[in-house]
Amino acid sequence: MSRRKRLSKGIRKYLRKEKARIRLEIHNMADQKKRIEELIMQIGKK
C-alpha cells in the first residue's frame, strides 16, 4: 500500500488560490479543467 506524498502548506495554499482565479476568469468548464490540470502538472514536476 503506497502513500501519496503530501504537498507543503504553502504549495497547497498557492494551488487553492490559483484554482479560484482560474474559475473566476474562465467560464468554459472544459477550458477550466484543462488549465487546472496543467497547473497541477507544473507543480508535480517541481
C-alpha positions in Angstrom: 0.0 0.0 0.0 1.6 3.2 -1.1 1.0 6.6 0.4 0.8 9.8 -1.6 3.4 12.4 -0.8 1.7 15.4 0.8 2.3 18.8 -0.6 3.6 21.6 1.7 1.1 24.0 3.2 2.4 26.9 1.1 2.0 24.9 -2.2 -1.5 23.8 -1.2 -2.4 27.5 -0.5 -1.0 28.6 -3.8 -2.9 25.8 -5.7 -6.2 26.8 -3.9 -5.7 30.5 -4.9 -4.8 29.7 -8.5 -7.7 27.3 -9.0 -10.1 30.0 -7.7 -8.5 32.6 -10.0 -8.9 30.2 -13.0 -12.6 29.5 -12.1 -13.3 33.2 -11.9 -11.6 34.2 -15.1 -12.6 31.3 -17.4 -16.2 30.5 -17.8 -15.8 27.5 -20.1 -15.8 24.3 -17.9 -13.7 22.3 -20.3 -11.1 25.0 -20.5 -11.1 25.4 -16.7 -10.4 21.7 -16.2 -7.6 21.8 -18.8 -5.9 24.8 -17.1 -6.2 23.3 -13.6 -4.7 20.0 -14.9 -1.8 22.0 -16.4 -1.3 23.8 -13.1 -1.2 20.5 -11.2 1.3 19.1 -13.7 3.6 22.1 -13.3 3.5 21.7 -9.5 4.2 18.0 -9.8 7.3 18.5 -11.8 9.0 20.6 -9.2 
